[in-house]
Amino acid sequence: MALDIRTLLSAVESHALASGYFAQVNGHEPMSPPTSGITCAVWVEQIGPARGGSGLDSTSSRLALYVRLYSSLVQQPADAIDPDLMTALDALMAAYSGDFTLGDLVRAVDLLGTYGDPLSARAGYLAEGGAEYRVMTITLPLIVNDLWDQEA
C-alpha cells in the first residue's frame, strides 16, 4: 500500500473549509500575512511506524500533520483575535473527534496518544514576511494501517 498523502491532506483541508471559519485554507505555510480573518494551513510534520500498532508482515504508520491557524496581530478589535482563533480551533477539534477515520482514509485520528503525542494545539506568535501573526498550531496524528510491507 502506498501513502495517499494528497487525499489525506485534501480531507484535512476540507474539514477546515467546511467549518466556515477561514478566509483561506492552504496546503502550505502562507508567504504573506492574512490581512483579515483567519487563514488555515496544513502540511506534513512527521511520519514513522505506529509503535505497537503494526502486524507481523506490515508496518502501520503514525503520520502527524500540522494544521496552523493564523491571524494578523494588526486586526481590530485586538481583544477578538484569541477568541476568534479559539472558536475556529474548537470547530476543527470537534471535526477531528467526530470524523475519527477521516471518511475511512485512516485507521484513526490518535486523539488520546495511543501511538505517540495526542491530538493537541499550542498557541504562539510568528513573525514572517515582515508581519506578525497570532497562531494556533494543531498536531493532528493520523494512524495509517499497513503502509509498508515487512520483507526479508
Secondary structure, 3 states (H helix, E strand, C coil): CCCCHHHHHHHHHHHHHHHCCCCEEECCCCCCCCCCCEEEEEEEEEEEECCCCCCCCEEEEEEEEEEEEEEECCCCCHHHHHHHHHHHHHHHHHHHHHCCCCCCCCCEECCCCCCCCCCEEEEEEEEECCEEEEEEEEEEEEEEEEEEECCC
